[in-house]
Amino acid sequence: MLDVDRILSLIKEAGHSENSVCKSLKWGNGAVTRWKTNLPGIDKIVTLSEFINVPVYVLLGESAGLPAEFKNKIAAEKFGGDVKDFFITSGRMNPDDELDDEFWLNLTSLVRIAVAFEKGKDKR
């Protein structure tokens, strides 16, 4: 699950309040706080990450140093390409950009959120 209190702290460290972020991004009031009970979509995580200028993996509490074998496992699956396509079509990445360590750390964090979201859907 997301550490929403940590995310709110990062928002504050970036010089914003939750209300100012929600207003600027045209989200409902208290949208980030509601992530405690309802996981956000990947698009919201990426948007917030960019808005407060914090990499996704930092926003989600991941540490650096993703093992190469994990990168290769993800790359072997189609998901890595799908995420790169998402970043390209949303204007967050150029088609010729390399898949660097930050990309893989962000991808790992997003995969964990997606898995947690799917598990949450199974319980409903």
C-alpha positions in Angstrom: 0.0 0.0 0.0 1.1 3.6 -0.5 2.6 5.6 2.3 0.4 8.6 1.8 1.8 10.4 4.8 5.2 10.2 3.2 3.8 11.5 -0.1 2.1 14.4 1.7 5.4 15.1 3.4 7.2 15.2 0.0 4.5 17.6 -1.3 5.1 19.9 1.7 8.9 19.7 1.2 8.3 20.8 -2.4 6.7 23.9 -1.1 3.1 22.9 -1.7 0.0 21.9 0.3 -2.2 19.0 -0.7 -5.0 21.5 -1.5 -2.7 23.6 -3.7 -1.6 20.5 -5.6 -5.2 19.2 -6.0 -6.3 22.6 -7.2 -3.4 23.0 -9.7 -3.9 19.5 -11.1 -7.7 19.9 -11.1 -8.2 16.9 -8.8 -10.9 16.9 -6.1 -10.0 18.3 -2.6 -8.2 15.7 -0.5 -7.5 13.5 -3.5 -4.1 12.5 -2.2 -5.3 11.7 1.3 -8.0 9.4 -0.3 -5.1 7.3 -1.7 -5.0 5.8 1.8 -8.1 3.8 0.9 -8.3 4.0 -2.9 -5.1 3.5 -4.9 -4.6 6.2 -7.6 -4.1 5.4 -11.3 -0.6 5.4 -12.6 -1.2 8.6 -14.5 -1.9 10.4 -11.2 1.3 9.1 -9.6 3.3 10.2 -12.6 1.6 13.6 -12.8 2.2 14.3 -9.1 5.8 13.1 -9.4 6.4 15.6 -12.2 4.5 18.4 -10.5 6.6 18.3 -7.3 9.7 17.3 -9.3 10.3 14.0 -7.4 11.0 10.8 -9.3 8.2 8.2 -9.1 10.4 5.7 -7.3 11.2 8.4 -4.6 7.5 9.3 -4.4 6.6 5.7 -3.8 9.4 5.1 -1.3 11.6 2.8 -3.5 15.3 2.8 -3.1 18.0 3.0 -5.8 20.0 0.1 -7.0 17.5 -2.2 -8.8 19.2 -5.5 -9.6 20.1 -6.1 -13.2 18.3 -9.5 -13.2 15.1 -7.8 -12.2 15.5 -5.3 -15.0 16.0 -8.2 -17.5 12.9 -10.0 -16.2 10.8 -7.0 -16.7 12.3 -6.3 -20.1 11.6 -9.8 -21.1 7.9 -9.2 -20.5 5.9 -6.9 -22.7 5.1 -4.5 -19.8 8.4 -2.6 -20.1 7.6 -1.6 -23.7 4.0 -0.7 -22.8 5.2 1.7 -20.1 7.8 3.2 -22.4 5.0 3.7 -24.9 2.9 5.4 -22.2 5.7 7.8 -21.3 6.3 8.6 -25.0 2.6 9.2 -25.9 2.1 11.3 -22.8 5.1 13.4 -23.8 7.2 12.4 -20.8 9.8 10.5 -22.8 11.3 10.7 -26.3 11.2 7.6 -28.5 15.0 7.6 -28.7 15.6 7.9 -24.9 17.5 5.1 -23.3 15.8 3.0 -20.6 18.1 4.3 -17.8 18.2 3.3 -14.1 15.6 6.0 -13.2 13.2 4.6 -15.8 13.6 1.1 -14.3 13.1 2.3 -10.8 10.0 4.2 -11.9 8.7 1.1 -13.7 9.3 -1.1 -10.7 7.3 1.3 -8.5 4.5 1.5 -11.0 4.3 -2.3 -11.3 4.0 -2.6 -7.5 1.2 -0.1 -7.5 -0.6 -1.9 -10.4 -0.2 -5.3 -8.6 -1.5 -3.8 -5.3 -4.5 -2.3 -7.2 -5.3 -5.6 -8.9 -5.2 -7.4 -5.6 -7.5 -4.7 -4.1 -10.0 -5.3 -6.9 -10.0 -9.0 -6.2 -11.2 -8.3 -2.6 -14.2 -6.3 -3.8 
